[in-house]
Amino acid sequence: MMRPDRRATAALILLCAAVFLDSMDLSLMGVALPAIGADLALPEGTLQWLMSGYAVAYGGFLLLGGRLADLLGRRRMFLASLAVFAAASLAGGLLSDGPLLVATRVVKGVAAALTAPAALSLITTTFAEGPRRNRALGVYALAGATGYSAGLIASGLLTEVSWRLVFFLPVPVALLVLAAAPRVIPAGRATGPRTGFDTAGAGAVTGGVLLLVYALTETSWPAGAAALALLGAFVAIERHRRNPLVPLDVLRSRRLASANLAALAWACATIGWQFAAVLYLQGVLGYSALDTGLGIVPMGLAIVVTANLAGRLIGRWGLRRTAALGLLVQGAGILLFLRTGTSSGYATVLLPALIVHGVGNGLSFPSLNIAAVSSLPDDRQGLASGLVTSAVQIGAGIGVALLAAVMAVPASALDGYRAAFLTAGSFSLLGAVIAYLGLRTRAEPAAAEPATTAPTSTRA
């Protein structure tokens, strides 16, 4: 029989593998889009929704996913949604019709929205609050932080062979997790009362998020007005419902609200910037898909190394200072891309910016995740993880849509990219201010143990 500490470690590895897949799938399309468009003769609008359809569905359904994890059981939701994710990945690799490809991406986004909160809450309810939980959360955050960069790298490598491999890649990993998870992840029990689902609230917030990102993508004022109306209706519904999807009292926590706002700004900055940077590398500098993937490798390595050190810095400096510093450094890396031109050298211009961005990214992402989930008790961990992951995914959708709109304004393509880099850097600096001012309402974790080394116990 497996020892409890080994079982906990194995469970953490499987849960991190799942969130790695969720994050990676957000970026897998980025480098492959030109090849997909050329092979299937797809219009630009369809190609754009291969990315944004996943992010929008992911962000829009996360709050519902967190609630379902609490009500129906975390392991049950984790396994069921991961199975749907694998099936949609397989279908996407076999299809050649543009709208059907977009549909598989949307289904995968919904499945990821149900998987991530269940996985995160399984970690937080397995590990007791303190250094061990922080360490496990740090490993989990590392998996999410590196997943996006790994997706960009893998996309470049696989597209050189066939863009269909980009769709197939998650399938074997998901199947391995599904086979092993029932043996090491505790079954647990549903923690929420059987009070039913807030269908009206879920519909309002999901529709509002979908329309908001669509409005930014298509520059549609009617869609924007409808989005605001739905989000306003969501607040009204939650105020008057006995068992709301999101109890509005949790938003009175300054720490929780600040962590989620900073996470939204973090995603607007880093994911929006990476979207623009990939287009710049291929469109202006003429990089191939393989060149782009390999060029991003140093940034991914910087994220991995720094995220492994983040726990020690959190213990020494506290979450507030670590998160704010990380966002400032990340913003500096983004703003260094303002030096780029039509023939920028990789070693002298691009590489320093990529490494600086990766260092800041690796510091800020674990800090914001730990701050968010530590703001609510164990019986609301599904809600806490759903809120912060939703903030990241909604930020991703907003960041990509907004930077795409910004790039289209200037007369020259290079000026458009620079405007996008400046906008993304501003989001990162805004996140730093929010983190520094808002994450100081509760005692910081003790410095007794580092938070992001390999775990000896568990997390959610």
C-alpha positions in Angstrom: 0.0 0.0 0.0 1.3 3.4 -0.9 2.6 5.6 2.0 0.4 8.7 2.6 3.2 11.1 1.8 4.1 9.3 -1.5 0.4 9.2 -2.4 0.1 12.9 -1.8 3.1 13.6 -3.9 1.7 11.4 -6.7 -1.6 13.1 -6.5 0.0 16.6 -6.7 2.0 15.5 -9.8 -1.2 14.4 -11.6 -3.2 17.5 -10.6 -0.3 19.7 -11.8 -0.2 17.7 -15.1 -3.8 18.5 -15.7 -3.4 22.3 -15.1 -0.3 22.2 -17.2 -2.4 20.9 -20.1 -5.1 23.5 -19.5 -2.6 26.4 -19.6 -0.6 24.9 -22.5 -3.7 24.5 -24.6 -4.3 28.3 -24.4 -1.1 28.9 -26.3 -0.7 25.8 -28.5 -2.7 27.5 -31.3 -0.5 30.6 -31.3 2.4 29.5 -33.5 0.3 27.0 -35.5 -2.3 29.4 -36.7 -0.6 30.4 -40.0 -0.1 26.7 -40.9 -3.7 25.8 -40.1 -5.0 28.7 -42.1 -2.9 27.9 -45.1 -3.8 24.2 -45.1 -7.5 24.6 -44.6 -8.0 27.9 -46.3 -9.6 29.4 -43.2 -10.3 33.2 -42.9 -8.6 35.3 -40.3 -11.7 35.5 -38.2 -12.0 31.8 -37.8 -8.3 31.5 -36.9 -8.7 34.1 -34.2 -11.5 32.2 -32.6 -9.3 29.1 -32.4 -7.5 31.0 -29.6 -10.1 33.2 -28.2 -12.9 30.6 -28.2 -10.9 28.5 -25.8 -10.0 31.4 -23.5 -13.5 32.8 -23.5 -15.2 29.5 -22.7 -12.5 28.8 -20.0 -13.0 32.1 -18.3 -16.7 32.2 -18.7 -17.4 28.8 -17.1 -14.8 28.8 -14.3 -17.1 30.2 -11.6 -19.7 27.5 -12.3 -16.8 25.0 -12.3 -15.7 26.0 -8.9 -19.3 25.7 -7.6 -19.8 22.3 -9.2 -16.6 21.0 -7.6 -17.9 22.0 -4.1 -21.3 20.6 -4.7 -20.8 17.4 -6.6 -17.3 16.3 -5.4 -13.9 17.4 -6.5 -12.4 14.2 -7.8 -15.6 13.3 -9.7 -15.6 16.7 -11.5 -11.8 16.4 -12.1 -12.0 13.0 -13.8 -15.2 13.7 -15.8 -14.1 17.1 -17.2 -10.6 15.8 -18.0 -12.2 12.9 -20.1 -14.2 15.5 -22.1 -11.0 17.5 -22.6 -9.2 14.5 -24.0 -12.1 13.6 -26.3 -12.3 17.1 -27.7 -8.6 17.2 -28.3 -8.8 14.0 -30.3 -11.7 15.3 -32.3 -9.9 18.5 -33.2 -6.9 16.6 -34.6 -9.2 14.6 -36.9 -11.4 17.5 -38.2 -10.8 19.8 -41.2 -13.8 22.1 -41.0 -13.2 25.5 -39.6 -16.4 26.0 -37.5 -16.1 22.4 -36.1 -12.5 23.1 -35.1 -13.7 26.2 -33.3 -16.4 24.1 -31.6 -13.8 21.6 -30.3 -11.8 24.5 -28.9 -14.9 25.9 -27.1 -15.7 22.5 -25.6 -12.1 22.1 -24.4 -12.4 25.5 -22.8 -15.5 24.5 -20.9 -13.8 21.2 -19.9 -10.7 23.1 -18.7 -13.0 25.4 -16.7 -14.4 22.5 -14.8 -11.0 20.7 -14.4 -9.0 23.6 -13.0 -11.1 24.6 -9.9 -11.5 20.9 -9.0 -7.7 20.3 -9.2 -6.8 23.4 -7.2 -9.4 22.7 -4.5 -8.1 19.1 -4.2 -4.7 20.5 -3.4 -5.8 23.1 -0.8 -8.0 20.6 1.0 -5.3 17.9 1.1 -2.5 20.1 2.5 -3.0 22.0 5.7 -2.6 25.7 5.6 1.0 26.8 6.1 4.4 26.1 4.5 3.4 22.7 3.1 0.3 24.0 1.4 2.3 27.0 0.1 4.9 24.6 -1.3 2.3 22.5 -3.0 0.5 25.6 -4.3 3.8 26.9 -5.6 4.4 23.7 -7.6 0.8 23.9 -8.9 1.4 27.6 -9.9 4.6 26.6 -11.5 2.8 24.1 -13.7 0.3 26.7 -14.8 2.9 29.4 -15.4 5.1 27.1 -17.5 2.2 25.6 -19.4 1.6 28.6 -21.5 5.2 29.1 -22.4 5.6 25.3 -23.1 2.6 25.5 -25.4 4.3 28.2 -27.5 7.5 26.1 -27.7 5.7 22.8 -28.4 3.5 24.5 -31.0 6.6 25.7 -32.9 8.2 22.2 -32.8 5.1 20.2 -33.7 3.9 22.6 -36.5 7.1 21.9 -38.4 5.8 18.3 -38.7 2.0 18.8 -38.8 -0.3 21.2 -37.2 -2.6 18.3 -36.3 0.0 17.2 -33.7 -0.8 20.4 -31.8 -4.4 19.1 -31.3 -3.3 15.5 -30.5 -0.5 16.4 -28.0 -2.8 16.6 -24.9 -4.5 13.3 -25.5 -1.9 10.8 -24.3 -1.1 13.0 -21.2 -4.8 13.3 -20.3 -5.3 9.5 -20.7 -2.3 8.8 -18.4 -3.7 11.1 -15.7 -7.2 9.5 -16.0 -5.7 6.0 -15.6 -3.6 6.9 -12.5 -5.8 9.4 -10.7 -8.4 7.1 -9.2 -5.6 5.2 -7.4 -3.9 8.3 -5.7 -6.4 11.1 -5.5 -8.7 10.8 -2.5 -12.4 10.5 -3.4 -13.5 13.0 -0.7 -17.1 14.1 -0.4 -19.1 17.0 -1.7 -18.7 19.9 0.8 -21.5 22.2 -0.2 -25.2 21.6 0.7 -27.4 20.1 -1.9 -29.1 23.4 -2.7 -29.1 23.2 -6.5 -27.3 25.4 -9.0 -27.5 29.1 -9.5 -28.5 28.7 -13.1 -29.6 32.3 -13.6 -26.4 33.6 -12.1 -24.2 31.2 -14.1 -25.9 32.2 -17.3 -25.6 35.9 -16.7 -21.9 35.9 -15.8 -21.0 33.5 -18.5 -22.9 35.4 -21.2 -21.5 38.7 -19.9 -17.9 37.5 -20.1 -18.5 36.0 -23.6 -20.0 39.2 -24.9 -17.4 41.4 -23.3 -14.5 39.6 -25.0 -16.5 39.4 -28.3 -17.1 43.2 -28.1 -13.4 43.9 -27.6 -12.4 41.4 -30.4 -15.0 42.8 -32.9 -15.1 46.4 -31.6 -18.9 46.0 -31.2 -20.5 48.7 -29.0 -23.9 46.9 -28.9 -22.2 43.7 -27.7 -20.3 45.7 -25.1 -23.5 47.3 -23.8 -25.2 43.9 -23.6 -22.2 42.5 -21.7 -22.4 45.2 -19.1 -26.2 44.7 -18.8 -25.7 40.9 -18.2 -22.9 41.5 -15.7 -25.1 44.0 -13.9 -27.9 41.4 -13.9 -25.5 38.9 -12.4 -24.7 41.2 -9.5 -28.5 41.8 -8.9 -29.2 38.0 -9.0 -26.4 37.2 -6.6 -27.6 39.8 -4.1 -31.1 38.3 -3.9 -30.4 34.6 -4.2 -30.3 32.4 -1.1 -27.5 30.2 -2.5 -25.7 32.3 -5.0 -23.0 31.1 -7.4 -20.7 33.8 -6.0 -21.6 35.0 -2.5 -20.9 38.7 -2.8 -19.8 38.9 0.8 -16.5 37.3 -0.2 -15.7 40.3 -2.4 -15.6 42.4 0.7 -12.2 40.9 1.5 -9.7 43.4 0.3 -7.1 40.7 0.0 -9.3 38.5 -2.2 -10.4 41.3 -4.4 -6.9 42.7 -4.8 -5.4 39.2 -5.6 -8.0 38.6 -8.3 -7.7 42.1 -9.9 -3.9 41.8 -9.9 -4.2 38.3 -11.5 -6.5 39.8 -14.2 -4.0 42.6 -14.9 -1.2 40.0 -14.9 -2.9 38.0 -17.6 -3.8 41.0 -19.7 -0.1 41.9 -19.7 1.7 38.6 -20.1 -0.7 36.6 -22.3 -1.6 39.7 -24.4 2.1 40.5 -24.8 3.0 36.9 -25.8 0.3 36.9 -28.4 1.6 40.2 -29.9 5.3 39.1 -29.6 4.7 35.8 -31.5 3.0 37.8 -34.3 5.9 40.2 -34.3 8.5 37.5 -34.5 6.8 35.8 -37.5 5.3 38.8 -39.2 8.2 41.4 -38.9 11.3 39.4 -38.3 10.3 36.5 -40.5 10.8 33.7 -37.9 9.5 30.3 -38.8 7.3 28.3 -36.4 10.4 26.4 -35.3 12.5 29.5 -34.8 9.7 31.1 -32.8 9.3 28.1 -30.5 13.1 27.8 -29.9 13.4 31.5 -29.4 11.0 31.4 -26.5 12.8 28.6 -24.7 14.9 30.9 -22.5 11.8 32.7 -21.2 10.3 29.3 -20.2 13.5 28.3 -18.4 13.5 31.6 -16.6 9.9 31.1 -15.4 10.7 27.6 -14.2 13.9 28.6 -12.3 12.3 31.7 -10.7 9.1 30.0 -9.8 11.1 27.4 -7.9 12.7 30.3 -5.9 9.5 32.2 -5.4 8.5 30.2 -2.3 11.7 31.3 -0.5 11.1 34.9 -1.4 7.5 34.7 -0.3 8.6 33.4 3.1 11.2 36.1 3.4 9.4 39.1 1.9 5.8 38.2 2.1 3.2 37.8 -0.7 2.6 41.5 -1.2 6.2 42.4 -1.9 7.0 39.3 -4.0 3.9 39.7 -6.2 4.5 43.4 -6.7 8.1 42.9 -7.5 7.3 40.2 -9.9 4.8 42.3 -11.8 7.2 45.2 -12.0 10.0 43.0 -13.4 7.5 41.3 -15.8 6.5 44.8 -17.0 10.1 45.8 -17.5 10.6 42.8 -19.7 7.6 43.7 -21.8 8.7 47.3 -22.1 12.1 46.2 -23.3 10.4 45.0 -26.4 9.9 48.7 -27.3 13.5 48.6 -28.5 12.6 46.2 -31.2 12.7 47.1 -34.9 12.5 45.6 -38.3 15.8 43.8 -37.9 16.3 43.3 -34.1 19.1 41.0 -33.0 18.1 38.1 -30.9 21.0 38.1 -28.5 21.2 41.9 -28.0 17.5 42.9 -28.1 15.1 39.9 -27.8 16.9 37.6 -25.4 17.3 40.1 -22.5 13.6 41.1 -22.7 12.5 37.4 -22.8 14.6 36.5 -19.7 13.5 39.6 -17.7 9.9 38.9 -18.5 10.2 35.2 -17.5 11.8 36.2 -14.1 8.9 38.5 -13.3 6.4 36.0 -14.5 7.8 33.3 -12.3 7.7 35.5 -9.2 4.3 37.0 -9.6 2.1 34.1 -10.7 2.7 31.8 -7.7 2.3 34.8 -5.3 -1.0 35.8 -6.7 -2.4 32.3 -6.7 -1.4 31.7 -3.1 -2.9 35.1 -2.0 -6.2 34.3 -3.7 -6.8 30.8 -2.4 -5.6 31.6 1.2 -8.2 34.3 1.5 -11.1 31.8 1.9 -11.7 28.8 4.2 -11.5 25.2 3.0 -15.2 24.8 2.4 -14.9 27.6 -0.2 -11.8 26.5 -2.0 -13.7 25.6 -5.2 -15.0 29.1 -5.2 -11.6 30.6 -4.4 -9.8 28.7 -7.1 -12.6 29.4 -9.6 -12.3 33.1 -9.0 -8.6 33.4 -9.5 -8.4 31.1 -12.5 -11.4 32.9 -14.0 -9.6 36.2 -13.5 -6.6 34.9 -15.3 -8.5 33.5 -18.2 -10.8 36.5 -18.6 -7.7 38.7 -18.5 -6.2 36.5 -21.2 -9.2 37.0 -23.4 -9.3 40.8 -22.7 -5.6 41.2 -23.2 -5.5 39.4 -26.5 -8.6 41.2 -27.8 -7.4 44.6 -26.6 -3.9 44.3 -28.0 -5.2 43.0 -31.3 -7.3 46.2 -31.5 -4.4 48.4 -30.5 -2.1 46.9 -33.1 -4.6 47.8 -35.8 -4.7 51.5 -35.0 -1.2 52.9 -36.1 -0.4 53.2 -39.8 2.7 50.9 -39.7 2.8 47.4 -38.4 5.9 48.1 -36.3 4.2 51.1 -34.6 1.2 48.8 -33.9 3.3 46.2 -32.2 5.1 48.9 -30.1 1.7 50.3 -29.1 0.7 46.8 -28.1 3.9 46.3 -26.0 3.4 49.6 -24.3 -0.2 48.7 -23.4 0.8 45.3 -22.1 3.5 46.8 -20.0 1.1 49.3 -18.5 -1.2 46.4 -17.4 1.7 44.8 -15.6 2.6 48.0 -13.8 -1.1 48.5 -12.8 -1.1 45.0 -11.4 2.0 45.8 -9.3 0.3 48.8 -7.7 -2.9 46.7 -7.0 -0.8 43.9 -5.4 1.3 46.2 -3.3 -1.6 48.2 -1.9 -4.1 45.4 -1.6 -2.3 42.3 -0.3 -1.4 43.5 3.2 -4.6 42.9 5.1 -3.5 39.5 6.5 -0.4 38.0 8.1 2.1 36.8 5.5 3.3 33.2 5.5 6.1 32.3 7.8 9.6 31.9 6.5 10.1 28.5 8.1 10.0 26.6 4.8 10.2 27.4 1.2 7.0 27.2 -0.8 7.9 26.0 -4.2 10.3 23.1 -3.8 9.2 19.5 -4.4 6.4 18.6 -2.0 6.3 16.0 0.7 2.5 16.3 1.2 -0.6 17.9 -0.8 -2.7 20.9 -2.3 -5.9 21.9 -4.4 
